[in-house]
Amino acid sequence: MTLPQYIADLCGILESAPVTIGRGQNKSPESPLQTVANPDGTRTVTYFGREIGHMSRAKIANRDAQHWIAVTTNGDVKRCFSEHHARTWIVENTY
């Protein structure tokens, strides 16, 4: 049984193009959330190509062990415990 074409079009399914995964290719499409390391040691976080914030390791040690500083493009700043926490906080406070 084949899927009717109008339903395939609504779902975004391509029936005619077989998907082959070769060596060195990812199984899933690229994530819309990207983190890029900059030459100055900071990291830029983008969402669908739009810059939403920056993060960097904290230069000053503190007793709370918050080693990352996250900044959104709105100007909000937070000290975070990990890189993952900093990136998550940027995404949560941008939208």
C-alpha positions in Angstrom: 0.0 0.0 0.0 1.4 3.4 -0.9 0.7 6.7 0.8 -1.6 9.1 -1.2 0.5 11.9 -2.6 -1.5 14.7 -0.9 -0.9 13.2 2.5 2.8 12.7 1.8 3.0 16.4 0.8 1.3 17.5 4.0 3.6 15.4 6.1 6.7 16.4 4.2 7.5 12.8 3.2 9.6 12.1 0.1 8.7 8.7 -1.2 10.8 8.9 -4.4 14.2 9.7 -2.9 15.7 6.7 -1.1 17.7 7.6 2.0 21.1 6.0 2.2 23.5 6.7 5.0 27.1 6.2 4.0 30.2 6.1 6.1 30.9 9.3 8.0 27.4 10.7 7.5 25.1 11.6 10.4 21.9 9.7 10.8 19.9 12.8 12.0 19.7 16.3 10.4 21.8 19.1 11.9 20.5 20.6 15.1 19.0 24.1 14.9 20.9 25.0 18.1 24.6 25.5 17.4 27.5 26.4 19.7 30.6 27.8 17.9 33.9 28.3 19.6 35.5 31.7 18.9 39.2 32.4 18.7 39.1 34.6 21.9 37.8 31.7 24.0 34.1 32.6 24.1 31.4 30.6 22.5 28.5 31.9 20.4 25.1 30.2 20.6 22.9 30.4 17.5 19.4 29.1 16.9 18.4 28.6 13.3 21.4 30.8 12.3 20.3 33.7 14.6 22.7 34.7 17.3 21.0 34.4 20.7 23.8 34.6 23.2 27.4 34.1 24.2 29.1 32.2 27.0 32.6 31.9 28.4 34.5 30.2 31.2 34.7 32.5 34.2 38.2 33.9 34.7 37.8 34.4 38.5 37.4 31.4 40.7 34.7 31.6 43.3 33.5 29.5 46.2 30.2 28.5 44.5 32.0 26.8 41.7 30.1 28.6 39.0 32.6 28.4 36.2 30.6 29.7 33.2 29.2 33.2 32.4 26.2 33.3 30.0 25.0 36.5 28.3 21.9 36.7 26.1 21.5 39.2 23.3 18.9 40.9 25.5 21.7 41.8 28.0 20.8 39.3 30.7 23.9 37.8 32.5 24.1 34.7 34.7 26.9 32.7 36.2 26.3 28.9 35.6 27.7 25.6 36.9 28.4 24.0 33.5 28.5 24.7 29.8 25.3 22.8 29.3 23.6 24.9 32.0 24.8 28.1 30.4 23.5 27.1 26.9 20.2 26.0 28.4 19.8 29.3 30.3 20.5 31.3 27.1 17.8 29.5 25.2 15.3 29.8 28.0 15.8 33.5 28.4 15.9 34.4 24.8 12.4 33.4 23.9 
